Amino acid sequence: MDASTKFKMVEKIITTEDDALLEEVKSLLGLSEHDFWDELSDSTKASIQRGLEQSSQGQTRPHEEVMAETKARLLKA
């Protein structure tokens, strides 16, 4: 990316009053002290943990297999 484009981006960041946008940029740049994990519900955290455990135990299915099954099910409907 050229320096001119980078400069325009920095200028927009400096002049914006949009706090939500600034928080997103901060997060994208890895400057956020906020951890998204803390905002997840307990049930979502448990589901993620369960999935990680299943994966570490080899209880997975290839993406292509899942997609083929899903397409077949949707085409029947």
PASEBA-1860 file (N, C-alpha, C; in nm, 3 decimals):
! residues 77
1> MDASTKFK> 0.086/-0.117/0.000/0.000/0.000/0.000/0.090/0.123/0.000 ~ 0.053/0.220/-0.080/0.138/0.338/-0.092/0.122/0.432/0.028 ~ 0.221/0.517/0.049/0.226/0.608/0.163/0.110/0.708/0.161 ~ 0.067/0.749/0.043/-0.043/0.845/0.032/-0.172/0.788/0.090 ~ -0.200/0.663/0.057/-0.320/0.598/0.109/-0.311/0.582/0.259 ~ -0.194/0.543/0.308/-0.175/0.529/0.453/-0.196/0.663/0.523 ~ -0.145/0.769/0.465/-0.160/0.901/0.524/-0.308/0.940/0.531 ~ -0.383/0.912/0.423/-0.526/0.942/0.422/-0.599/0.864/0.531
9> MVEKIITT> -0.558/0.740/0.552/-0.620/0.658/0.656/-0.593/0.717/0.794 ~ -0.469/0.756/0.818/-0.432/0.815/0.946/-0.509/0.945/0.967 ~ -0.521/1.024/0.863/-0.594/1.151/0.871/-0.741/1.127/0.909 ~ -0.803/1.026/0.847/-0.943/0.994/0.880/-0.955/0.950/1.026 ~ -0.860/0.870/1.072/-0.862/0.824/1.210/-0.850/0.941/1.306 ~ -0.761/1.031/1.276/-0.738/1.147/1.364/-0.859/1.239/1.369 ~ -0.928/1.254/1.258/-1.038/1.351/1.253/-1.175/1.293/1.287 ~ -1.187/1.162/1.297/-1.318/1.104/1.323/-1.363/1.124/1.468
17> EDDALLEE> -1.491/1.135/1.483/-1.552/1.143/1.617/-1.626/1.014/1.649 ~ -1.619/0.918/1.560/-1.692/0.791/1.573/-1.615/0.696/1.665 ~ -1.656/0.691/1.792/-1.587/0.607/1.890/-1.594/0.459/1.856 ~ -1.705/0.415/1.800/-1.718/0.274/1.764/-1.616/0.237/1.656 ~ -1.600/0.325/1.558/-1.502/0.302/1.452/-1.362/0.298/1.510 ~ -1.332/0.390/1.599/-1.199/0.394/1.660/-1.172/0.268/1.743 ~ -1.273/0.218/1.811/-1.257/0.094/1.887/-1.229/-0.024/1.794 ~ -1.296/-0.026/1.679/-1.273/-0.133/1.581/-1.131/-0.127/1.527
25> VKSLLGLS> -1.086/-0.007/1.492/-0.949/0.010/1.442/-0.849/-0.034/1.549 ~ -0.875/0.008/1.670/-0.788/-0.028/1.783/-0.780/-0.180/1.797 ~ -0.893/-0.245/1.786/-0.897/-0.390/1.797/-0.823/-0.456/1.680 ~ -0.848/-0.408/1.558/-0.781/-0.464/1.440/-0.630/-0.451/1.448 ~ -0.583/-0.344/1.510/-0.439/-0.322/1.521/-0.378/-0.393/1.641 ~ -0.461/-0.463/1.716/-0.411/-0.536/1.831/-0.377/-0.447/1.950 ~ -0.440/-0.331/1.956/-0.412/-0.237/2.063/-0.518/-0.239/2.173 ~ -0.618/-0.321/2.154/-0.729/-0.325/2.248/-0.691/-0.403/2.372
33> EHDFWDEL> -0.727/-0.349/2.486/-0.704/-0.419/2.612/-0.823/-0.508/2.643 ~ -0.923/-0.500/2.560/-1.048/-0.573/2.577/-1.036/-0.711/2.516 ~ -1.082/-0.812/2.587/-1.080/-0.948/2.537/-1.223/-0.991/2.507 ~ -1.251/-1.025/2.382/-1.388/-1.061/2.342/-1.441/-1.178/2.423 ~ -1.353/-1.265/2.472/-1.395/-1.383/2.548/-1.478/-1.343/2.668 ~ -1.442/-1.232/2.730/-1.513/-1.185/2.849/-1.658/-1.147/2.820 ~ -1.689/-1.118/2.696/-1.824/-1.076/2.659/-1.914/-1.191/2.616 ~ -1.856/-1.309/2.599/-1.935/-1.424/2.556/-2.015/-1.479/2.674
41> SDSTKASI> -2.131/-1.534/2.641/-2.214/-1.595/2.746/-2.147/-1.725/2.793 ~ -2.185/-1.768/2.911/-2.129/-1.892/2.965/-2.161/-2.011/2.876 ~ -2.281/-2.013/2.817/-2.317/-2.126/2.730/-2.233/-2.125/2.602 ~ -2.202/-2.008/2.549/-2.118/-1.999/2.430/-1.976/-2.044/2.462 ~ -1.925/-2.000/2.577/-1.791/-2.043/2.619/-1.786/-2.195/2.635 ~ -1.889/-2.252/2.696/-1.893/-2.397/2.717/-1.898/-2.470/2.584 ~ -1.973/-2.417/2.488/-1.984/-2.478/2.356/-1.849/-2.476/2.284 ~ -1.779/-2.365/2.294/-1.647/-2.354/2.233/-1.550/-2.453/2.297
49> QRGLEQSS> -1.552/-2.460/2.429/-1.464/-2.553/2.500/-1.493/-2.697/2.459 ~ -1.622/-2.730/2.448/-1.663/-2.864/2.408/-1.610/-2.895/2.267 ~ -1.621/-2.800/2.178/-1.571/-2.818/2.042/-1.420/-2.836/2.038 ~ -1.348/-2.761/2.119/-1.203/-2.775/2.124/-1.163/-2.912/2.177 ~ -1.235/-2.959/2.279/-1.208/-3.093/2.334/-1.235/-3.201/2.229 ~ -1.347/-3.187/2.158/-1.380/-3.285/2.054/-1.274/-3.285/1.945 ~ -1.227/-3.169/1.909/-1.125/-3.158/1.806/-0.994/-3.223/1.850 ~ -0.955/-3.197/1.974/-0.830/-3.255/2.023/-0.838/-3.408/2.034
57> QGQTRPHE> -0.960/-3.461/2.044/-0.980/-3.606/2.051/-1.004/-3.667/1.912 ~ -0.991/-3.585/1.810/-1.007/-3.634/1.674/-1.151/-3.653/1.631 ~ -1.244/-3.598/1.705/-1.386/-3.612/1.672/-1.429/-3.498/1.580 ~ -1.375/-3.500/1.459/-1.405/-3.395/1.362/-1.451/-3.456/1.232 ~ -1.508/-3.371/1.146/-1.549/-3.412/1.012/-1.494/-3.309/0.914 ~ -1.452/-3.354/0.798/-1.401/-3.260/0.698/-1.509/-3.158/0.657 ~ -1.467/-3.038/0.633/-1.558/-2.931/0.592/-1.638/-2.970/0.468 ~ -1.571/-3.030/0.372/-1.637/-3.069/0.247/-1.752/-3.165/0.274
65> EVMAETKA> -1.732/-3.257/0.368/-1.836/-3.355/0.402/-1.958/-3.286/0.463 ~ -1.933/-3.195/0.553/-2.043/-3.122/0.618/-2.118/-3.037/0.516 ~ -2.044/-2.970/0.428/-2.108/-2.886/0.327/-2.191/-2.970/0.231 ~ -2.141/-3.085/0.189/-2.216/-3.172/0.098/-2.345/-3.220/0.165 ~ -2.336/-3.258/0.291/-2.454/-3.303/0.364/-2.556/-3.190/0.379 ~ -2.507/-3.071/0.409/-2.597/-2.956/0.426/-2.665/-2.920/0.295 ~ -2.590/-2.918/0.186/-2.649/-2.888/0.054/-2.755/-2.990/0.018 ~ -2.725/-3.117/0.041/-2.821/-3.224/0.008/-2.949/-3.206/0.088
73> RLLKA> -2.936/-3.171/0.216/-3.052/-3.152/0.302/-3.134/-3.031/0.256 ~ -3.066/-2.924/0.218/-3.137/-2.802/0.175/-3.205/-2.819/0.040 ~ -3.146/-2.899/-0.048/-3.206/-2.921/-0.180/-3.330/-3.008/-0.173 ~ -3.342/-3.090/-0.068/-3.460/-3.173/-0.049/-3.580/-3.089/-0.005 ~ -3.554/-2.978/0.064/-3.662/-2.897/0.122/-3.743/-2.824/0.021
END
